[in-house]
Amino acid sequence: MNEAQLKPRPGDTGLDGTELLPKAQAGPVAGGNAVAAMREALMAHPAPWLVATGALTNVALLFATFPEVGDHIRGVSIMGGAIGNGFTNAPMGHVRGEGERFGNHTPWAEFNIYCDPEAAQSIFSNPMVARKTTLIPLDLTHQVLATRAVQERLRYGPSVPVGKGRSEVRQLFNELLVFFAHTYADVFGISDGPPLHDPLAVAVILFEGYEDLKLDDRKGERWDVSVVTDGIHSDDDHARGQVGRTVISPSKERGIGVRIPRGLNVELFWDIVEDCLRRVDERLSSRDNHKLSNDVSL
């Protein structure tokens, strides 16, 4: 495979669109083994969650190499996959010249699963891991659109007049959202606002503390998930086929299988995002005031 075949849609890095991200204070970690480090970190805590928001290569290696991790963890939250076929009423988008589709990298496949479909299949076919896994597909993330009203609220805060009080953190957040808005409007024809993907996978951990935000899994729906691995990474449709597509069927046993939510309380989700931004603003303001006080005292 080459770089062009695995280039994600939302920019070259996944964090394009802003110059406000802080500069790295340390270089890359050299040496060691990433999978072993994951095991060490997870086993050091009781009932941890593992959140995956990219290709699943290292996660699959983790469970294959250290099966005890699958028994130890509380849950796995994966942002990936696209079901389609009316699984939800979310707008899946269309590409000029290609028509309607439900994948975001190919007509059939979501990018994270497409990158390493064999790794994804190994996770979904592991009974111990699958029953603890929540899959957040495009069918869910495309319900959470950052509309113009949402963008303005997160940019300025809920009670600040437009044009005043914008913090650097809120500006950074807004610039990332606006960049993705252009991408989704120009590439996929979704013009109401960009969907949020990775934050939903992280928010799965929060849902246990917010009863009203509970993911709608139709009172316990569970799914067997199969990933298409036939085909190759290619720009040629015939050679590529449907590789990376996530195909689901109802689990034969209740409580066994992957949870794939069909919906959530979107308004409450945005309330939580706003609350997180408010807390960051307060923490940074407190830090800056403390630094100013120390400078004055000197």
C-alpha positions as CSV (number, residue, x, y, z in Angstrom):
1,M,0.0,0.0,0.0
2,N,1.2,3.6,-0.5
3,E,0.6,6.9,1.4
4,A,-2.0,8.1,-1.1
5,Q,-4.1,4.9,-0.6
6,L,-4.2,5.4,3.2
7,K,-4.5,9.2,3.3
8,P,-7.4,10.2,5.7
9,R,-10.0,12.5,4.4
10,P,-9.9,15.1,7.2
11,G,-6.5,16.6,6.2
12,D,-3.1,15.2,6.1
13,T,-2.6,14.8,9.8
14,G,-6.1,14.5,11.3
15,L,-5.4,17.8,13.2
16,D,-5.2,20.2,10.3
17,G,-6.8,23.6,10.3
18,T,-5.2,25.4,13.2
19,E,-1.8,26.9,14.3
20,L,-2.8,27.0,17.9
21,L,-1.9,23.5,19.0
22,P,0.9,23.6,21.6
23,K,4.4,22.7,20.5
24,A,5.7,19.3,21.7
25,Q,7.8,19.7,24.8
26,A,9.6,16.3,24.3
27,G,10.7,14.2,21.4
28,P,9.3,10.8,20.4
29,V,9.8,7.9,22.7
30,A,12.7,5.9,21.4
31,G,13.1,2.1,22.0
32,G,10.7,-0.1,23.9
33,N,7.6,-1.9,22.5
34,A,4.3,-0.1,22.1
35,V,2.2,-3.2,22.6
36,A,4.0,-4.2,25.8
37,A,3.7,-0.6,27.0
38,M,-0.1,-0.7,26.4
39,R,-0.3,-4.0,28.4
40,E,1.7,-2.5,31.3
41,A,-0.5,0.6,31.4
42,L,-3.8,-1.2,31.3
43,M,-2.8,-3.9,33.8
44,A,-1.7,-1.2,36.3
45,H,-5.3,-0.1,36.8
46,P,-8.4,-1.9,37.9
47,A,-11.1,-2.3,35.2
48,P,-9.7,0.2,32.7
49,W,-11.2,1.2,29.4
50,L,-9.3,1.1,26.1
51,V,-10.3,3.7,23.5
52,A,-9.2,3.2,19.9
53,T,-9.6,6.1,17.4
54,G,-7.3,4.9,14.6
55,A,-6.2,1.8,12.9
56,L,-6.5,-1.3,15.1
57,T,-3.1,-3.0,14.4
58,N,-1.6,-2.5,17.9
59,V,-4.9,-3.2,19.7
60,A,-5.2,-6.5,17.8
61,L,-1.6,-7.4,18.7
62,L,-2.3,-6.5,22.3
63,F,-5.1,-9.0,22.7
64,A,-3.4,-11.7,20.6
65,T,-0.1,-11.4,22.5
66,F,-1.5,-10.8,26.0
67,P,-4.9,-12.5,26.2
68,E,-5.0,-11.7,30.0
69,V,-5.7,-8.0,29.0
70,G,-9.0,-9.0,27.5
71,D,-10.1,-10.5,30.7
72,H,-8.8,-7.6,32.8
73,I,-10.3,-4.6,31.0
74,R,-13.8,-3.2,31.7
75,G,-14.4,-2.3,28.1
76,V,-13.2,-1.3,24.6
77,S,-14.5,1.7,22.7
78,I,-13.7,1.8,19.0
79,M,-14.4,4.6,16.6
80,G,-14.7,2.8,13.3
81,G,-16.8,1.1,10.7
82,A,-19.9,2.0,8.7
83,I,-23.0,-0.2,8.6
84,G,-25.3,1.6,6.1
85,N,-28.5,0.1,4.8
86,G,-30.7,2.2,7.0
87,F,-29.1,1.2,10.3
88,T,-29.8,4.7,11.5
89,N,-31.3,7.8,9.9
90,A,-28.0,9.7,9.9
91,P,-26.9,11.4,6.7
92,M,-24.1,9.2,5.4
93,G,-23.2,11.6,2.5
94,H,-22.4,11.3,-1.2
95,V,-19.4,12.0,-3.3
96,R,-19.7,13.9,-6.6
97,G,-19.5,11.3,-9.4
98,E,-19.9,8.4,-7.0
99,G,-23.4,8.9,-5.6
100,E,-24.6,7.9,-2.1
101,R,-22.2,5.8,0.0
102,F,-21.8,4.9,3.7
103,G,-18.0,4.6,3.9
104,N,-15.8,7.6,4.2
105,H,-12.7,6.2,2.5
106,T,-14.2,4.0,0.0
107,P,-18.0,3.6,-0.8
108,W,-18.0,0.6,1.5
109,A,-15.4,1.2,4.2
110,E,-14.6,3.6,7.0
111,F,-10.9,4.7,7.2
112,N,-9.9,3.2,10.5
113,I,-11.2,-0.3,9.6
114,Y,-9.9,-0.1,6.0
115,C,-6.3,0.6,7.2
116,D,-6.0,-2.9,8.8
117,P,-9.2,-5.0,8.2
118,E,-7.5,-8.2,9.4
119,A,-6.7,-6.5,12.8
120,A,-10.3,-5.4,13.1
121,Q,-11.6,-8.9,12.3
122,S,-9.3,-10.4,14.9
123,I,-10.8,-8.2,17.6
124,F,-14.5,-8.6,16.6
125,S,-14.0,-12.4,16.4
126,N,-12.5,-12.7,19.9
127,P,-15.5,-13.6,22.1
128,M,-13.9,-12.3,25.3
129,V,-13.1,-8.9,23.8
130,A,-16.2,-8.6,21.5
131,R,-18.7,-8.8,24.4
132,K,-16.9,-5.8,26.0
133,T,-16.6,-3.8,22.8
134,T,-18.7,-0.8,21.8
135,L,-18.3,0.1,18.2
136,I,-19.0,3.8,17.2
137,P,-19.6,3.7,13.5
138,L,-20.3,6.6,11.1
139,D,-24.0,5.7,11.4
140,L,-23.8,7.2,14.9
141,T,-21.2,9.9,14.5
142,H,-23.1,11.4,11.6
143,Q,-26.0,12.1,14.0
144,V,-23.7,14.5,16.0
145,L,-23.3,17.4,13.6
146,A,-21.6,20.5,14.7
147,T,-24.1,22.9,13.2
148,R,-23.5,26.6,12.9
149,A,-25.4,27.2,16.2
150,V,-23.2,24.5,17.9
151,Q,-20.0,26.1,16.5
152,E,-21.0,29.5,17.8
153,R,-21.9,28.2,21.2
154,L,-18.6,26.3,21.7
155,R,-16.7,29.2,20.2
156,Y,-18.0,31.9,22.6
157,G,-19.7,30.0,25.5
158,P,-23.4,29.8,26.2
159,S,-23.8,33.3,27.9
160,V,-21.1,35.4,26.2
161,P,-22.2,37.9,23.5
162,V,-20.9,37.0,20.0
163,G,-17.5,38.5,19.4
164,K,-16.5,38.8,23.0
165,G,-14.8,36.5,25.5
166,R,-13.4,33.9,23.1
167,S,-10.5,32.0,24.6
168,E,-7.6,30.5,22.8
169,V,-8.8,27.0,23.6
170,R,-12.2,27.7,22.2
171,Q,-10.6,29.3,19.1
172,L,-8.5,26.2,18.6
173,F,-11.6,24.0,18.9
174,N,-13.5,26.1,16.5
175,E,-10.8,26.2,13.9
176,L,-10.6,22.4,13.9
177,L,-14.4,22.1,13.5
178,V,-14.5,24.7,10.7
179,F,-11.8,22.9,8.8
180,F,-13.7,19.6,9.1
181,A,-16.9,21.4,8.1
182,H,-15.3,22.5,4.8
183,T,-14.0,18.9,4.2
184,Y,-17.4,17.3,4.8
185,A,-19.3,19.9,2.7
186,D,-16.8,19.8,-0.2
187,V,-16.1,16.0,-0.2
188,F,-19.3,14.4,1.1
189,G,-22.0,16.9,0.6
190,I,-22.8,17.1,4.3
191,S,-23.4,20.9,4.7
192,D,-25.3,21.2,8.0
193,G,-22.0,20.8,9.9
194,P,-19.2,18.3,10.4
195,P,-19.8,15.2,12.4
196,L,-17.8,14.4,15.5
197,H,-16.1,11.0,15.4
198,D,-13.4,10.4,18.0
199,P,-15.0,12.3,20.9
200,L,-17.9,10.0,20.8
201,A,-15.6,7.0,21.3
202,V,-14.2,8.8,24.4
203,A,-17.6,9.8,25.6
204,V,-18.6,6.1,25.8
205,I,-16.8,6.1,29.1
206,L,-18.8,9.0,30.3
207,F,-22.2,7.5,29.5
208,E,-22.2,5.4,32.7
209,G,-22.3,8.6,34.7
210,Y,-25.0,10.3,32.6
211,E,-28.1,8.3,32.6
212,D,-29.9,10.6,30.2
213,L,-27.0,10.3,27.7
214,K,-27.3,6.5,27.6
215,L,-26.5,5.1,24.2
216,D,-29.5,3.7,22.4
217,D,-28.7,0.0,21.8
218,R,-32.4,-1.0,21.6
219,K,-32.4,-2.5,25.1
220,G,-29.4,-4.7,24.6
221,E,-28.9,-5.4,20.9
222,R,-25.6,-7.1,20.3
223,W,-24.0,-7.9,17.0
224,D,-21.7,-10.3,15.3
225,V,-19.3,-8.2,13.2
226,S,-17.4,-9.5,10.2
227,V,-14.9,-7.4,8.3
228,V,-14.3,-8.0,4.6
229,T,-10.7,-8.8,4.1
230,D,-10.8,-9.9,0.5
231,G,-9.3,-7.3,-1.8
232,I,-6.3,-5.1,-1.6
233,H,-5.6,-1.4,-0.8
234,S,-5.9,0.1,-4.2
235,D,-7.4,3.1,-6.1
236,D,-8.9,0.6,-8.5
237,D,-12.4,-0.3,-7.5
238,H,-12.2,-3.8,-9.0
239,A,-9.0,-4.7,-7.2
240,R,-10.1,-3.1,-3.9
241,G,-13.6,-4.6,-3.8
242,Q,-15.3,-4.1,-0.5
243,V,-12.2,-4.6,1.6
244,G,-12.6,-3.0,5.0
245,R,-16.4,-3.1,5.0
246,T,-18.1,-3.9,8.4
247,V,-20.9,-6.4,8.0
248,I,-23.2,-7.2,10.9
249,S,-25.7,-9.8,11.9
250,P,-27.7,-10.2,15.2
251,S,-25.8,-12.1,17.8
252,K,-27.1,-15.6,18.4
253,E,-26.7,-15.2,22.2
254,R,-28.1,-12.3,24.3
255,G,-25.3,-10.3,25.9
256,I,-22.7,-11.9,23.6
257,G,-21.3,-9.8,20.8
258,V,-20.5,-6.2,20.0
259,R,-22.6,-3.3,21.1
260,I,-23.4,-0.9,18.2
261,P,-25.5,2.1,19.4
262,R,-28.1,3.5,17.0
263,G,-28.5,6.9,18.8
264,L,-27.9,9.1,21.8
265,N,-29.0,12.3,23.4
266,V,-27.2,14.7,21.1
267,E,-28.1,17.9,23.0
268,L,-26.8,16.5,26.3
269,F,-23.6,15.4,24.5
270,W,-23.0,19.0,23.4
271,D,-23.7,20.2,26.9
272,I,-20.9,17.9,28.1
273,V,-18.5,19.3,25.5
274,E,-19.3,22.8,26.5
275,D,-18.8,21.9,30.2
276,C,-15.4,20.5,29.3
277,L,-14.4,23.7,27.5
278,R,-15.7,25.8,30.4
279,R,-13.5,23.8,32.9
280,V,-10.4,24.2,30.7
281,D,-11.1,27.9,30.5
282,E,-11.4,28.1,34.3
283,R,-8.2,26.0,34.9
284,L,-6.2,28.1,32.4
285,S,-7.5,31.4,33.8
286,S,-6.6,30.2,37.4
287,R,-3.1,29.2,36.2
288,D,-2.5,32.5,34.4
289,N,-3.8,34.5,37.5
290,H,-1.5,32.5,39.7
291,K,1.5,33.2,37.4
292,L,0.7,36.9,37.3
293,S,0.5,37.0,41.1
294,N,3.9,35.4,41.4
295,D,5.4,37.8,38.8
296,V,4.0,40.8,40.8
297,S,5.3,39.5,44.1
298,L,8.8,39.2,42.5
